[in-house]
Amino acid sequence: MRSIYLNRAIAEAVRLEMEQDPDIILLGEDIINKGGGMSTYLGVPEQFPDRCYDMPIAESGFAHFSTGVALAGMRPIVDLMFSDFSALAFDAIVNAAVKHRYSTQGKKQLPITYIAANGGRGTYDGVGSGCNHSQCVENWFMNVPGIKIVMPYYPSDALGLLRSAIRDNDPVLFLYHCGSLGAREKIEDVVEPIPLNHAARILREGSDVTIVALQSMVPVAMKAAAELEGLGISAEVIDPRVLIPFDKEKGAYISAEDRKTHYRGGGSQERKLCRRDSERYYAGGSVFAEKSR
């Protein structure tokens, strides 16, 4: 066993996959000199100097560039720094990268991994980064066909899920929480890739109420479950980890008839109204609760 921080887990996942596949490249702003704007790639440029590229402050440009790189047979990892900046790369991602498998009738695949810090640094009473560097953007991409969305909290999950995201042959948006970069966890010496399918994780078993929490709300949900236990209420806590493809078996996107508990609650930093297939995925900002019929 060993202890690892979230930012180091991200760097390790990228390093391990680059060691195995010579077609993987890493590009973004401040990659070489700083190991990424959030220090999430420390040591990677030194080990792979010919496969790491510093990009100008032009997210639209290098996001489109990565599409061409992928069409040429490479597997680019694109660091967007703050997820807010995905707005600048939106056209490249939504109208170019994710459309190619469809527009070529499956003849072309684009294995691109977009990595970005999601949410605010001030989540846990720390120093914030302002409204332009603190948004949760998963809602922006939820209705985009062809993209996968990965949102881990724990370092072990980030390591395993990022390895799978990099190996995936479709565009993947990998969001880690900005305020959780200092999250630390004891993990196994070797963390294998975690499949993106059926990825939801039951963190705590319960029989009275189910709490579904994403990223920064995971520790909050665990604390709430512990407090509920003191009141004689057994709370189950589920971390979806991956929004697309969503784990319908363990996640919140299950019918009332199938729910183990009679009440369901959820939390994330995002605002409400994150919907897909006309049903609620999860709600954010404040915790919501609903009773099964």
N, C-alpha and C positions, 0 to 999 in steps of 0.2 A: 504493500500500500504506500501511497505517497500523497502529498498535499499539493494542490494546484489552484491558481487563480484563473478566473474566466478568460482574461486576455491571453494568458499563457496556453490555455486549452485550445483557443482559436489558432494560435501560432503553431502548436504541435500538430493539429489536424492538417493544416496547410503543408507543413514540412513533411509529414508522413506521406501524404498523397503525392507531393512533388517528387519525393524519393522513388515512388513506385511508377510514376507516369511522366516520361520526359516531355509530353505534349502539354503539360500544365504550365501556364504562366500566371504571374501575379502583376496586376497593374492598378494604379491609383495615385492619389496625391500623397507626398511625403513618405512613400514606401521605402526608399533607399536610405535616406538620412535619418528618419525617425522610426522606421519599422511600422509605418502607418500613423495616421493622425491620432489614433487612440492607443498606439503602442501594442497593437494586436498581432504584429508580425515580427516581433523582435527575434533576431537571429536568422530569419528566412532569407533576406537579401544577401547576407554574408555567405550563406551556404549555396545559394543559387544566383550569383551576380548576373549571369547571362539570361536569366528568365524572370527577372523582376524589373519593372519599368515605372519610373516616375512620370506622372501625367500632369499637364497644366491644369489650372483651375477652369475646367471646361467639361463638366460631367456629360453633357449631351454629346460632345465630340468623342470622348474616349469610350462612352457606352456604345455608340454606333461603331466605333473602331473594333470593339470586342465582338460585335456581331460578324464583322468581316473576318476577324481572326478565327472565330469558331467555324465559319463556313469554309475556311481554308484547312480545317482539320485539327486545330488546336483546341485546348480546353481552358479558356481564360477564367481567372478569378478576378472579379472587378470590385475594388473597394470604393464605396461611395462616401465613406466617413460617416457623416450624420445621415440618417434615413430621410430627413427633410430634403436633402439634395437629390433624392430620387425623382423629385418633381422636375428637375432639369434633365434627367435621363429618361423621363417617362415615355417619350416618343420612341426612343431607341429600344426600350424594353417592350412596351405594349404594342407598338405598331410595326416593329421589325422582328426582334428576337423571338417572341413567343408565337408569331404568326407563321414562321417558316415551315414548321412541320405540317401545318394545315395547308398552306398555299402551295406546297410542293407535293401534296398527297403522300406525306410520309417518307419522301425520298431524301429529305434533308433533316438533320437534327442539330440543335444548337446547345451543346453542353456548357452553358455559362452559369457561373455562380456569382450573384451579386450579394455583397456583404455590407451591412450598414448597422450603425448604432441607433437603436430605436428608443424613443421616450426621453425623459428628462434626467439629467444628472442629479437634480435636487429631490429625487423621489424620497430618499431616506434622510431628509433634513440637511442635505449637503448643499453645496453652491450650485445654483442652476446655470443653464447656458442660454437663457433667453428663448423667446417664442419661436425663433427661426431655427433653433437647434434642439428642440425638445418634443417634437411631435411624434405620435405613433401613426405609422403610415399603412399598416396592414389593410385597413379599410379601403384605401385607394386601389389596392390590387385584388381585392376579394372577388370581383366580378370579371376578372380578366381570364379568359380561357387559355390554357396552355402553360400557365406558370404555377410553380409550387412555392409554398410559403412555410418557412421553418422558423420557430420562435422559442428557443430553449431558454431556461434560466440557469440551471446548474451547470458547472464546468464539465462534468462527465457527459451530460447530454449534449452540450455544445460540441465537444470533441467528437463524439460518436456520430451525431447527426450531420455535422459539417463534412465529415469524411464521406458520408453517403451522398450529401448534396453535391459535392465535387465530382463524384462518380456518376451522378445522374446524367442522362442524355438529353434532358430538357432544361430550360432556364429555371433556376431556383433562386428565390429571394430569401437570404439567410439574415435574420434580424436578431441581434443580441441586444440586451437592454443596457443602455448607456449608464444608468445609475448602479448597475450590478457588476461592472467590470472588476470590482474588488471582491466579488463573491468568491469564497474559498471552500474547497471540498476535498475530502480524502477519497482518492480513486484508486482503481487497480493499476498495476504497473503497465498493463497493456489494455487499452480501451478499443474494442473492435467497432467497426461501423454499425450504427443503429439504423435499421430500415426505416424509410420515410412512411411506409404504409403501416397502419395499426400502431402508430407511435405514441398514443396517449399513455400516460403513466399514472397509476393510482398511487398516490403518495401516502394516503392514510385510509384505512378501511372504516366504514361507518354504516349505520343502518337507519338513521332518522332523517338526515339532510345531506345533500350532495353539494359541495362547493367546487366550482370549476374556476381555476385561476390561471392566468398567463403571466409569464415573466416576473415583473416586479411585484405582482400581487401574490405570487406563490408563497413567500415567507409570511405575508400578511394573512393569507388564508390558513396557513398552518398554525399561526398564533391564534386566530379566531377559533379554529377547531379545538385547540387545547383549552381555550376559555369556555367553549360550549360544553366540553367534557365535564368541567367543574360544575356546570348547571344540570348535568344529567342528560345531555343531548349528544348522541353519537353522530359525529360529522365525518363524511367521506370527502376526501380532497383529491381532485383530478387535475393534472396538468396536461393539456392537449399536446403541447410541444410542437406539433405540426398542424397548421390550419388547412392546408391543401397539400396532399390528400388528407381529409379529416377522418379521424378514427371514430366511426359511428358506433362501434361496439362499446368503447369505454368513455367516449367523450360526451359532451352535453347535447349533441345533436341526436338524441334518441327520443322515442315517443314516450308519453307519460305511462303507457301500458308496460313498457319495458323497463322503466326506472326501478331500481332497487329501493330507493327512498321516496318518500312522498313529496319532499320539497327539494328544490334545486336553487342554488345561488351561484353567482359568478362575479368575477372582477378582473378588470384589466385597466390600464391607464387610458385606453382609447375611449372616445365618446361612444354613446349608444348608437343603435341602428346599424350595426355590422350584420348584414343579412346575406343569405345565399339560399337559393331554391325556395324563396318566400318563407323561410323559417329562421328563427333567431339562432345564431351561432353562439354568441356570448355577448354580454354587455359590459360596458366599461365606465371609467370615470368614478362612479360610485357602485357599490355592490347592489345587484338586483336579486330578487327572490321571487319565485313563483311556485304555486302549488299545483301538483298534478291533478288531472280531472278524475 
